[in-house]
Amino acid sequence: MKKLLITCVTIAIIIAGGLIILQKVNFNRIGTDEYYTQIKGEGKVLEEKSSTGEKYVNYEYKLVAYDKQGDQKTLTFTAQKQLRENAYLTLFVKDKKGVTSYKEVKEDELPKKAREKLIK
């Protein structure tokens, strides 16, 4: 009886831990290179339809971005909403997939060399 209880508690802990990881970890950011950019202008509106015929809008951005060493790269990505003008972003980039995720950051969170290139 004691072994059964320990087994059930262990399984419950493993399941709870797995659920927490699935909620907190963005798998699109694992194994990526980070680039930093600033939103300049509005994104290009892309109107599309889902397989059910429902219309939705995405916004495409093509921006110059810099890595931690200050090396430049032009990246294209989409967002589900119009992004805030002049906001700084960290772009998560995989070689074959391009930009897989992004997050807004504050100016003081930018690496020094990327900040120097973005703030002119």
C-alpha positions as MATLAB code, in Angstrom:
seq = 'MKKLLITCVTIAIIIAGGLIILQKVNFNRIGTDEYYTQIKGEGKVLEEKSSTGEKYVNYEYKLVAYDKQGDQKTLTFTAQKQLRENAYLTLFVKDKKGVTSYKEVKEDELPKKAREKLIK';
ca = [
       0.000    0.000    0.000;
       2.821    2.359    0.875;
       4.585    1.683   -2.466;
       1.379    2.420   -4.383;
       0.963    5.751   -2.605;
       4.596    6.732   -3.290;
       4.187    5.748   -6.956;
       0.980    7.806   -7.313;
       2.556   10.864   -5.664;
       5.648   10.551   -7.892;
       3.512   10.315  -11.039;
       1.440   13.314   -9.928;
       4.605   15.364   -9.366;
       5.972   14.409  -12.797;
       2.695   15.324  -14.519;
       2.432   18.636  -12.644;
       6.050   19.468  -13.497;
       5.454   18.649  -17.149;
       2.397   20.900  -17.281;
       4.305   23.767  -15.691;
       7.136   23.364  -18.202;
       4.694   23.327  -21.127;
       3.114   26.566  -19.885;
       6.316   28.443  -19.042;
       8.799   27.367  -21.739;
       8.543   28.781  -25.250;
       9.977   25.962  -27.371;
      10.296   28.344  -30.348;
      13.142   30.056  -28.478;
      15.229   26.964  -27.757;
      18.335   26.621  -29.936;
      17.953   30.036  -31.566;
      20.245   32.966  -32.278;
      19.149   36.285  -30.800;
      18.962   39.472  -32.841;
      17.843   42.897  -31.694;
      15.828   45.449  -33.626;
      13.557   48.459  -33.281;
      10.113   48.814  -34.841;
      10.151   51.551  -37.458;
       6.894   52.116  -39.295;
       3.778   50.010  -39.554;
       3.789   46.392  -40.597;
       2.474   45.346  -43.993;
      -1.092   44.051  -43.608;
      -1.533   40.414  -44.693;
      -5.157   39.293  -44.872;
      -5.584   35.538  -44.970;
      -8.268   32.902  -44.524;
      -8.193   29.856  -42.286;
      -9.236   26.433  -43.522;
     -12.728   27.156  -42.145;
     -12.982   30.327  -44.234;
     -12.541   32.704  -41.312;
     -10.553   35.847  -42.190;
      -7.662   37.005  -40.042;
      -4.970   39.664  -40.299;
      -1.223   39.413  -39.703;
       1.361   42.156  -39.962;
       4.651   41.569  -41.755;
       7.813   43.398  -40.737;
      11.110   43.531  -42.604;
      13.697   45.117  -40.329;
      17.433   45.429  -39.900;
      18.563   43.600  -36.771;
      21.874   43.152  -34.957;
      23.344   40.290  -32.949;
      25.368   40.685  -29.731;
      28.533   41.389  -31.732;
      26.811   44.131  -33.751;
      26.642   42.104  -36.980;
      23.749   43.191  -39.184;
      21.061   41.025  -40.767;
      17.746   41.914  -42.407;
      14.942   39.747  -41.026;
      11.320   39.305  -42.015;
       8.673   38.117  -39.567;
       4.961   38.375  -38.890;
       2.968   39.417  -35.844;
      -0.704   38.960  -35.036;
      -1.020   42.627  -34.111;
       0.491   45.950  -35.120;
       3.622   46.327  -32.997;
       4.354   49.471  -31.012;
       6.329   52.112  -32.924;
       9.955   52.471  -31.678;
       9.684   49.370  -29.460;
      12.868   47.310  -29.109;
      12.568   43.597  -29.805;
      14.631   40.495  -29.305;
      14.101   38.243  -32.336;
      14.718   34.519  -31.927;
      16.055   33.117  -35.206;
      16.636   29.543  -36.374;
      18.758   28.936  -39.479;
      16.169   27.232  -41.659;
      12.986   28.638  -40.125;
      13.854   32.315  -39.767;
      12.261   34.267  -36.917;
      10.401   31.813  -34.692;
       9.520   34.158  -31.830;
      10.035   37.673  -30.522;
       9.674   39.634  -27.311;
       9.704   43.315  -26.484;
      12.641   44.476  -24.368;
      13.709   47.733  -22.777;
      16.556   49.781  -24.221;
      18.846   48.976  -21.277;
      18.356   45.226  -21.913;
      19.990   45.454  -25.346;
      23.581   44.197  -25.669;
      26.062   47.078  -25.912;
      27.089   46.625  -29.555;
      23.501   46.108  -30.766;
      22.377   49.169  -28.766;
      25.102   51.306  -30.366;
      23.863   50.338  -33.838;
      20.167   50.836  -33.040;
      20.492   54.139  -31.183;
      21.980   56.647  -33.560;
];
